[in-house]
Amino acid sequence: MPGGRAIAVAALAATAVGMAAWLLARPPRTVVAAADRVALGLALAMWCLRPATRFGYLVYPLVLAAWFRRDRFLPSSG
């Protein structure tokens, strides 16, 4: 696509500005909230930069979002 690189860079820059504005306006209060924000930013960045055939890159943000919630999925010890 002609101009595809410029469009991808513009979308990535818009994502970065939007995420920075959101973090400044409403900072996360917990580790889980911070992880969710990082996961969302990573997902948006991956969406802007990934090749069309590489949907596997979108798994990384899902893992990040789930990692800080893993204690909910583990049986309690005691």
Backbone bond lengths (Angstrom), bond angles and torsions (degrees), N, CA, C in turn:
res aa  C-N    CA-C-N  psi(-1)  N-CA   C-N-CA  omega(-1)  CA-C   N-CA-C  phi
1 M - - - 1.444 - - 1.524 108.22 -
2 P 1.300 117.80 129.19 1.459 119.92 177.88 1.534 110.56 -64.77
3 G 1.312 115.71 131.92 1.464 120.11 179.85 1.511 114.04 77.79
4 G 1.322 117.48 11.68 1.459 121.25 -177.40 1.519 112.92 -63.07
5 R 1.324 116.27 -38.26 1.464 119.78 179.27 1.521 110.53 -64.17
6 A 1.314 117.12 -43.42 1.476 120.83 179.16 1.526 110.83 -64.40
7 I 1.313 116.99 -38.60 1.465 120.30 178.38 1.529 110.33 -65.36
8 A 1.339 117.14 -43.15 1.462 120.60 179.37 1.524 111.36 -63.73
9 V 1.326 117.29 -42.39 1.466 120.57 179.41 1.530 110.43 -66.17
10 A 1.323 117.11 -40.73 1.466 120.46 178.06 1.532 111.02 -64.47
11 A 1.320 117.14 -41.23 1.471 120.15 178.29 1.522 110.82 -65.39
12 L 1.325 117.49 -40.22 1.454 121.45 178.55 1.526 110.76 -65.50
13 A 1.326 116.90 -41.91 1.467 120.70 178.09 1.530 110.98 -64.58
14 A 1.310 117.10 -41.13 1.467 120.35 177.83 1.528 110.82 -63.95
15 T 1.310 116.69 -38.89 1.464 120.92 176.54 1.519 110.93 -62.91
16 A 1.322 116.72 -45.36 1.467 120.89 -179.56 1.526 111.19 -63.03
17 V 1.313 117.09 -43.77 1.473 120.54 178.95 1.527 110.15 -65.07
18 G 1.313 117.51 -42.52 1.461 120.89 179.14 1.519 112.41 -63.46
19 M 1.321 117.10 -43.49 1.456 120.45 178.61 1.526 111.01 -65.41
20 A 1.340 117.55 -42.20 1.467 120.77 179.10 1.523 111.10 -63.11
21 A 1.323 116.90 -41.95 1.463 120.26 178.52 1.526 110.76 -63.89
22 W 1.323 116.91 -41.29 1.462 120.72 179.20 1.525 111.25 -64.64
23 L 1.333 117.02 -41.02 1.459 120.16 178.94 1.527 111.94 -66.87
24 L 1.314 117.37 -36.72 1.464 120.10 178.27 1.528 111.63 -72.25
25 A 1.321 116.45 -38.16 1.465 120.16 -178.23 1.531 111.70 -73.13
26 R 1.322 117.14 -40.84 1.470 121.46 -178.20 1.519 109.57 -139.09
27 P 1.333 117.46 85.08 1.468 119.64 178.95 1.531 111.31 -62.83
28 P 1.323 117.23 145.77 1.469 119.44 178.94 1.525 110.77 -67.87
29 R 1.330 116.08 143.31 1.466 121.35 -177.17 1.523 113.42 -97.93
30 T 1.316 116.88 -19.37 1.467 120.69 -178.72 1.526 109.56 -129.25
31 V 1.325 114.35 167.16 1.466 119.84 177.28 1.524 110.23 -64.68
32 V 1.310 116.74 -39.80 1.468 120.20 179.41 1.522 110.64 -63.61
33 A 1.326 117.31 -42.11 1.469 120.58 178.03 1.527 110.93 -63.83
34 A 1.328 116.81 -40.08 1.467 120.28 177.40 1.523 110.94 -64.71
35 A 1.334 116.65 -42.63 1.464 120.51 178.38 1.523 111.01 -63.31
36 D 1.317 116.55 -38.49 1.467 120.06 177.44 1.524 111.17 -62.31
37 R 1.319 116.40 -41.84 1.465 119.96 -179.97 1.521 111.01 -66.81
38 V 1.326 116.56 -42.87 1.466 119.78 178.15 1.527 109.93 -63.95
39 A 1.317 117.10 -41.85 1.464 120.97 178.83 1.526 111.05 -62.45
40 L 1.322 116.66 -41.71 1.465 119.24 178.31 1.522 111.06 -65.06
41 G 1.327 117.17 -44.90 1.464 120.18 178.13 1.517 111.89 -60.95
42 L 1.342 116.25 -41.95 1.460 120.19 178.30 1.525 110.95 -65.51
43 A 1.323 116.86 -40.24 1.471 120.08 178.91 1.522 110.84 -63.50
44 L 1.319 116.56 -43.63 1.466 119.19 178.83 1.519 111.73 -65.46
45 A 1.335 117.22 -40.32 1.463 120.28 177.72 1.529 110.75 -64.42
46 M 1.320 116.30 -43.24 1.467 119.61 178.45 1.526 110.85 -63.11
47 W 1.319 116.10 -38.69 1.468 120.11 179.69 1.523 110.45 -62.69
48 C 1.344 116.78 -38.19 1.466 120.84 -179.40 1.528 112.43 -72.99
49 L 1.317 117.76 -32.21 1.455 120.72 -170.12 1.519 115.72 -107.82
50 R 1.313 118.70 -13.56 1.456 119.71 -174.08 1.526 111.60 -72.69
51 P 1.321 115.37 148.48 1.465 118.10 170.79 1.528 109.12 -67.06
52 A 1.281 116.70 155.95 1.460 121.85 -174.67 1.531 112.95 -58.95
53 T 1.314 117.70 -28.69 1.464 120.35 -175.80 1.516 113.29 -93.51
54 R 1.319 118.92 1.13 1.459 121.60 -173.25 1.523 112.56 -107.38
55 F 1.311 117.50 66.98 1.459 121.14 178.23 1.522 112.07 -72.76
56 G 1.325 117.59 -16.26 1.454 121.50 179.03 1.523 113.04 -62.03
57 Y 1.323 118.03 -26.10 1.460 120.85 178.71 1.523 111.81 -62.23
58 L 1.312 117.57 -23.64 1.463 120.32 -179.43 1.531 112.07 -76.92
59 V 1.328 117.29 -5.74 1.465 120.94 177.06 1.532 110.54 -72.51
60 Y 1.326 118.02 -34.79 1.466 121.36 -177.13 1.522 112.95 -56.08
61 P 1.324 120.03 -47.79 1.468 118.65 177.22 1.523 112.93 -63.44
62 L 1.320 117.62 -33.84 1.465 120.02 177.93 1.524 111.03 -64.92
63 V 1.323 116.32 -40.41 1.461 120.07 177.64 1.523 110.23 -65.36
64 L 1.320 117.32 -42.17 1.457 120.92 178.94 1.526 110.85 -61.37
65 A 1.299 117.30 -43.27 1.464 120.69 179.64 1.529 111.57 -65.76
66 A 1.323 116.93 -36.27 1.462 120.09 -178.86 1.528 112.82 -80.00
67 W 1.326 117.71 -26.85 1.458 121.11 -174.55 1.529 112.40 -58.71
68 F 1.311 117.74 -41.66 1.452 120.61 -177.49 1.521 112.53 -81.75
69 R 1.307 116.88 -1.17 1.462 121.85 175.32 1.524 111.32 -110.03
70 R 1.323 117.75 7.35 1.457 120.98 -172.85 1.518 113.39 -61.20
71 D 1.333 118.46 -26.04 1.463 119.36 179.40 1.525 111.68 -66.92
72 R 1.314 116.99 -21.74 1.477 119.92 177.71 1.521 111.16 -72.87
73 F 1.338 116.27 -24.26 1.452 120.27 -175.94 1.531 112.74 -94.77
74 L 1.336 117.26 -15.17 1.452 120.99 -178.07 1.526 110.52 -90.58
75 P 1.323 117.18 144.69 1.459 118.48 176.79 1.537 109.67 -68.28
76 S 1.311 116.19 145.12 1.462 120.06 -179.61 1.523 108.95 -71.76
77 S 1.322 116.01 143.84 1.461 120.93 179.99 1.523 108.79 -99.85
78 G 1.267 116.72 102.41 1.453 118.16 177.03 1.423 114.66 147.50
